[in-house]
Amino acid sequence: MASTKKEVTLEHPNLFEYNKKRDVTKTNEPQESKVTENQYRFVVQEHHATRLHFDFRLEWDGVMKSWSIPKGPSMNPNDKRLAVAVEDHSTDYMYFEGRIPDGEYGAGEVRTWDIGTYELKGTTDFNQQLQNRKLTFRLNGEKLKGEFHMIKTQVGWLLCKKKDEYAVANWQLKQILNYGSRKAAPYNHDEQIEETNGKRTTEVEANRNKRKATTTQIEKKKVIKSKELHNVSSNNSSLSDDVS
């Protein structure tokens, strides 16, 4: 009888720090990486946590090497974006979108801002470039295109766009969600939204009052209609008595 091969998912050794920070019973973030051949993928995720930032991730050696960019990436060669190195993430994380629950590490909304592949430039591999404190790669994304450099300084890494055919001098980053930190996040229509001072936001309160007003108007119309029907019924009864 032929044996059936079962695909095995292994916990990558570089994900120890990543998994330690996450409670699998409370968050639906990916917890593991499948050990596969590097596909040179990248992703930029818009992350509305304590502060709005953009998570930049490059696939290498079975994980997503990750940096947090407070101002987000830029296609303007004059912009030098600070990129703070964070723990490696699961390769499956590049497809993660949704809300990380309150109280969990990185709580807030996550959206895919850009995604694609990259080409490592130069004669040395990724690890050697990391050790040399300078990464050079070409991004093939929907928004980010062309060659970039990442240079490590005393304050952190800097992400810089190279002057090429894709560079845009007056480039402006456009967010997917129109708010900043998670404290400024709008909620579902049926949820109570409170500002930091404990008061509901004006918009939600207005919508709630509008729904109440609409409900009140409907109830009033029902009462009026009921009275009209009652009067018609009474009049018909009186006419019947007169005829009889």
VOLOLUM-978060 format. One record per residue (C-alpha): residue in one letter; residue number from 1; z negated, y negated, x negated. Coordinates in steps of 0.25 Angstrom, whole numbers, plus 5000, padded with zeros to 4 digits. Layout:
REM VOLOLUM-978060
  rest   nr     Z     Y     X
     A  NUM     Z     Y     X
...
This chain:
REM VOLOLUM-978060
  rest   nr     Z     Y     X
     M    1  5000  5000  5000
     A    2  5004  4987  4994
     S    3  4993  4977  4991
     T    4  4994  4963  4998
     K    5  4991  4951  4988
     K    6  4981  4941  4994
     E    7  4982  4927  4989
     V    8  4970  4923  4982
     T    9  4964  4909  4982
     L   10  4955  4906  4970
     E   11  4946  4894  4968
     H   12  4951  4886  4957
     P   13  4940  4884  4946
     N   14  4943  4869  4945
     L   15  4939  4868  4960
     F   16  4924  4870  4958
     E   17  4921  4855  4959
     Y   18  4930  4854  4970
     N   19  4924  4865  4979
     K   20  4910  4861  4975
     K   21  4912  4847  4982
     R   22  4917  4853  4995
     D   23  4910  4861  5006
     V   24  4920  4871  5012
     T   25  4913  4872  5025
     K   26  4915  4857  5028
     T   27  4928  4853  5022
     N   28  4942  4859  5023
     E   29  4946  4855  5009
     P   30  4953  4866  5001
     Q   31  4943  4873  4993
     E   32  4952  4882  4984
     S   33  4965  4881  4976
     K   34  4975  4893  4975
     V   35  4978  4896  4960
     T   36  4993  4894  4960
     E   37  5003  4888  4951
     N   38  5003  4873  4949
     Q   39  5012  4866  4959
     Y   40  5011  4852  4954
     R   41  5007  4846  4967
     F   42  4999  4833  4969
     V   43  4993  4826  4981
     V   44  4987  4812  4984
     Q   45  4976  4812  4995
     E   46  4971  4800  5002
     H   47  4956  4802  5003
     H   48  4947  4794  5012
     A   49  4934  4797  5006
     T   50  4922  4788  5002
     R   51  4933  4780  4997
     L   52  4948  4781  4999
     H   53  4955  4787  4987
     F   54  4967  4796  4984
     D   55  4966  4810  4978
     F   56  4977  4813  4968
     R   57  4979  4827  4965
     L   58  4988  4835  4955
     E   59  4989  4850  4956
     W   60  4986  4857  4943
     D   61  4981  4870  4939
     G   62  4977  4875  4953
     V   63  4970  4862  4957
     M   64  4973  4848  4961
     K   65  4968  4839  4950
     S   66  4963  4827  4957
     W   67  4960  4812  4956
     S   68  4954  4802  4966
     I   69  4962  4789  4966
     P   70  4955  4777  4973
     K   71  4967  4768  4975
     G   72  4977  4780  4976
     P   73  4990  4782  4968
     S   74  5000  4771  4966
     M   75  5015  4771  4963
     N   76  5013  4758  4956
     P   77  5013  4760  4941
     N   78  5004  4748  4939
     D   79  4993  4755  4947
     K   80  4983  4763  4939
     R   81  4975  4771  4949
     L   82  4962  4777  4946
     A   83  4961  4792  4948
     V   84  4947  4798  4947
     A   85  4948  4813  4944
     V   86  4941  4822  4954
     E   87  4939  4837  4955
     D   88  4951  4847  4956
     H   89  4955  4850  4970
     S   90  4961  4862  4977
     T   91  4977  4863  4977
     D   92  4976  4864  4992
     Y   93  4969  4851  4992
     M   94  4982  4844  4991
     Y   95  4985  4847  5005
     F   96  4971  4844  5011
     E   97  4971  4833  5021
     G   98  4960  4830  5031
     R   99  4945  4825  5032
     I  100  4935  4829  5022
     P  101  4922  4829  5030
     D  102  4911  4819  5029
     G  103  4900  4823  5019
     E  104  4910  4831  5010
     Y  105  4916  4827  4997
     G  106  4927  4818  4999
     A  107  4925  4816  5014
     G  108  4936  4809  5021
     E  109  4950  4810  5025
     V  110  4961  4815  5015
     R  111  4976  4813  5017
     T  112  4988  4817  5008
     W  113  4993  4804  5003
     D  114  5004  4811  4994
     I  115  5008  4825  4989
     G  116  5018  4831  4981
     T  117  5020  4837  4967
     Y  118  5019  4832  4953
     E  119  5025  4834  4939
     L  120  5017  4834  4927
     K  121  5024  4825  4916
     G  122  5022  4826  4901
     T  123  5021  4838  4891
     T  124  5007  4842  4894
     D  125  5001  4849  4906
     F  126  4991  4844  4916
     N  127  4978  4848  4909
     Q  128  4983  4842  4896
     Q  129  4987  4829  4903
     L  130  4973  4828  4909
     Q  131  4967  4830  4896
     N  132  4976  4819  4890
     R  133  4971  4810  4901
     K  134  4985  4807  4906
     L  135  4993  4814  4917
     T  136  5008  4812  4919
     F  137  5015  4817  4932
     R  138  5026  4814  4942
     L  139  5022  4814  4957
     N  140  5032  4819  4967
     G  141  5025  4815  4980
     E  142  5028  4807  4993
     K  143  5022  4794  4988
     L  144  5019  4796  4973
     K  145  5031  4799  4965
     G  146  5034  4798  4950
     E  147  5026  4798  4937
     F  148  5011  4795  4936
     H  149  5001  4795  4925
     M  150  4986  4798  4926
     I  151  4978  4793  4914
     K  152  4964  4795  4912
     T  153  4955  4783  4908
     Q  154  4940  4781  4907
     V  155  4939  4777  4922
     G  156  4947  4789  4927
     W  157  4962  4793  4928
     L  158  4973  4782  4932
     L  159  4985  4786  4940
     C  160  4997  4778  4936
     K  161  5011  4778  4941
     K  162  5022  4778  4931
     K  163  5033  4767  4932
     D  164  5045  4776  4937
     E  165  5055  4776  4948
     Y  166  5044  4779  4959
     A  167  5034  4767  4954
     V  168  5032  4756  4965
     A  169  5026  4743  4960
     N  170  5021  4739  4973
     W  171  5016  4752  4978
     Q  172  5005  4753  4989
     L  173  4997  4765  4993
     K  174  4997  4768  5008
     Q  175  4986  4776  5013
     I  176  4987  4787  5024
     L  177  4974  4784  5031
     N  178  4972  4769  5033
     Y  179  4957  4768  5029
     G  180  4949  4770  5016
     S  181  4936  4777  5015
     R  182  4931  4788  5025
     K  183  4921  4778  5030
     A  184  4933  4770  5036
     A  185  4940  4782  5042
     P  186  4944  4782  5057
     Y  187  4939  4794  5065
     N  188  4944  4801  5077
     H  189  4945  4794  5090
     D  190  4934  4802  5096
     E  191  4925  4800  5084
     Q  192  4914  4789  5083
     I  193  4918  4780  5071
     E  194  4907  4772  5064
     E  195  4907  4762  5053
     T  196  4897  4762  5042
     N  197  4888  4753  5050
     G  198  4888  4763  5062
     K  199  4897  4756  5071
     R  200  4910  4762  5077
     T  201  4923  4756  5072
     T  202  4929  4745  5081
     E  203  4942  4754  5083
     V  204  4934  4766  5088
     E  205  4925  4758  5097
     A  206  4937  4751  5103
     N  207  4944  4765  5105
     R  208  4931  4770  5111
     N  209  4930  4758  5120
     K  210  4944  4759  5124
     R  211  4943  4774  5128
     K  212  4930  4770  5136
     A  213  4937  4759  5143
     T  214  4949  4768  5146
     T  215  4940  4779  5152
     T  216  4932  4768  5160
     Q  217  4945  4763  5166
     I  218  4950  4777  5170
     E  219  4936  4779  5177
     K  220  4937  4766  5184
     K  221  4951  4770  5189
     K  222  4946  4783  5194
     V  223  4935  4777  5201
     I  224  4945  4767  5208
     K  225  4954  4778  5211
     S  226  4943  4786  5217
     K  227  4939  4774  5226
     E  228  4953  4772  5230
     L  229  4955  4787  5234
     H  230  4941  4786  5242
     N  231  4946  4774  5249
     V  232  4959  4780  5253
     S  233  4952  4793  5258
     S  234  4942  4785  5266
     N  235  4953  4776  5272
     N  236  4961  4789  5276
     S  237  4949  4795  5282
     S  238  4947  4783  5290
     L  239  4961  4783  5295
     S  240  4960  4798  5299
     D  241  4947  4794  5307
     D  242  4955  4783  5314
     V  243  4967  4792  5318
     S  244  4958  4803  5323
